[in-house]
């Protein structure tokens, strides 16, 4: 999937960055809502023994990004004091025709600082506005 997106962006002449850590979080979000064979395959790929391990790792990492953004760094090329900037925008977009279990929504918030958004996937304009709000 990532390769297809990357190749499409290259064909357009666009800049594109794929963060391996973001990809890991995305697959972890999916694993947290999966069962059976899909769950086993995702856990194997992510190198985790359980959903609990994935959720714990994420719940420990998210606050770290907030702490990192408050660390004072050196000076940038304009001789201004700068600090590191690390941020995550985790979310789940689901077609409004479907619903998620309340327990899964709690996991999204508690472990991933993410929110489930019901979206009309047929309305591309509204979807692009929503995604553009959290991404650059």
C-alpha positions as CSV (number, residue, x, y, z in Angstrom):
1,X,0.0,0.0,0.0
2,X,2.7,2.5,1.0
3,X,4.6,1.7,-2.2
4,X,1.5,2.5,-4.3
5,X,1.0,5.8,-2.6
6,X,4.7,6.7,-2.9
7,X,4.8,5.8,-6.6
8,X,1.7,7.8,-7.3
9,X,3.3,10.9,-5.5
10,X,6.5,10.4,-7.5
11,X,4.5,10.3,-10.8
12,X,2.9,13.7,-9.8
13,X,6.3,15.2,-9.0
14,X,5.2,15.6,-5.3
15,X,7.3,15.4,-2.2
16,X,6.3,12.6,0.0
17,X,7.6,11.3,3.4
18,X,6.6,8.0,5.0
19,X,7.4,7.7,8.6
20,X,8.1,4.1,9.6
21,X,7.0,4.9,13.2
22,X,3.7,6.4,11.9
23,X,3.2,3.2,9.8
24,X,3.8,1.1,12.9
25,X,1.2,3.1,14.8
26,X,-1.3,2.8,12.0
27,X,-0.9,-1.0,11.9
28,X,-1.2,-1.1,15.7
29,X,-4.5,0.8,15.6
30,X,-5.8,-1.7,13.1
31,X,-4.5,-4.6,15.1
32,X,-6.2,-3.3,18.2
33,X,-9.6,-3.7,16.5
34,X,-8.8,-7.0,14.8
35,X,-9.4,-10.6,15.7
36,X,-8.5,-14.1,14.4
37,X,-6.1,-14.6,11.5
38,X,-5.8,-10.9,10.8
39,X,-4.8,-10.1,14.3
40,X,-2.2,-12.9,14.3
41,X,-0.7,-11.7,11.1
42,X,-0.5,-8.1,12.3
43,X,1.1,-9.1,15.6
44,X,3.6,-11.2,13.8
45,X,4.5,-8.4,11.4
46,X,4.8,-5.9,14.2
47,X,6.8,-8.2,16.4
48,X,4.4,-8.1,19.3
49,X,3.0,-10.9,21.4
50,X,-0.4,-9.2,22.2
51,X,-2.6,-6.2,21.6
52,X,-1.8,-5.2,25.1
53,X,1.9,-4.9,24.3
54,X,1.1,-2.7,21.3
55,X,-1.3,-0.5,23.2
56,X,1.2,-0.2,26.1
57,X,4.1,0.8,23.8
58,X,1.9,3.5,22.2
59,X,0.6,4.8,25.5
60,X,4.2,5.3,26.6
61,X,5.3,7.0,23.4
62,X,2.6,9.6,22.9
63,X,3.4,11.5,26.1
64,X,7.1,11.4,25.2
65,X,6.3,13.5,22.1
66,X,4.8,16.2,24.3
67,X,7.8,16.2,26.5
68,X,10.2,16.4,23.5
69,X,8.4,19.5,22.2
70,X,9.0,21.3,25.5
71,X,12.8,20.6,25.5
72,X,14.9,23.7,24.8
73,X,17.4,23.1,22.0
74,X,20.2,25.1,20.5
75,X,20.1,28.0,18.0
76,X,18.9,27.7,14.5
77,X,20.6,29.3,11.4
78,X,19.0,32.7,12.3
79,X,20.6,32.6,15.7
80,X,17.2,32.0,17.3
81,X,16.6,29.5,20.1
82,X,14.9,26.5,18.8
83,X,13.5,23.3,20.2
84,X,12.9,19.9,18.7
85,X,9.5,19.4,17.2
86,X,7.9,16.0,17.3
87,X,4.2,15.5,17.0
88,X,1.7,12.8,16.1
89,X,-1.8,13.1,14.7
90,X,-3.4,9.7,15.2
91,X,-6.9,9.1,14.0
92,X,-9.2,6.6,12.5
93,X,-11.7,7.4,9.7
94,X,-14.5,5.0,9.2
95,X,-17.4,5.1,6.7
96,X,-20.4,6.5,8.5
97,X,-22.4,3.4,7.5
98,X,-20.4,1.4,10.1
99,X,-19.9,1.6,13.8
100,X,-17.1,0.9,16.2
101,X,-17.4,-0.8,19.6
102,X,-17.2,1.7,22.6
103,X,-14.3,-0.4,24.0
104,X,-12.3,0.0,20.8
105,X,-13.0,3.8,20.9
106,X,-11.7,3.9,24.5
107,X,-8.5,2.1,23.4
108,X,-8.0,4.6,20.6
109,X,-8.2,7.5,23.0
110,X,-6.3,6.0,25.9
111,X,-3.4,4.3,24.1
112,X,-3.1,6.3,20.8
113,X,-4.6,9.7,21.7
114,X,-6.7,9.1,18.6
115,X,-10.3,9.7,17.8
116,X,-12.6,7.7,15.5
117,X,-14.2,10.0,12.9
118,X,-17.3,8.9,11.0
119,X,-16.9,10.2,7.4
120,X,-18.9,10.0,4.2
121,X,-16.2,8.6,2.0
122,X,-18.3,9.5,-1.1
123,X,-17.8,13.2,-0.1
124,X,-14.1,13.6,-1.2
125,X,-14.0,17.4,-0.5
126,X,-15.1,17.1,3.1
127,X,-12.7,14.1,3.7
128,X,-9.8,16.1,2.3
129,X,-10.6,19.1,4.5
130,X,-10.7,16.8,7.6
131,X,-7.4,15.1,6.7
132,X,-5.8,18.4,5.9
133,X,-6.6,19.7,9.3
134,X,-4.2,17.3,11.0
135,X,-1.5,17.0,8.3
136,X,0.8,19.4,6.5
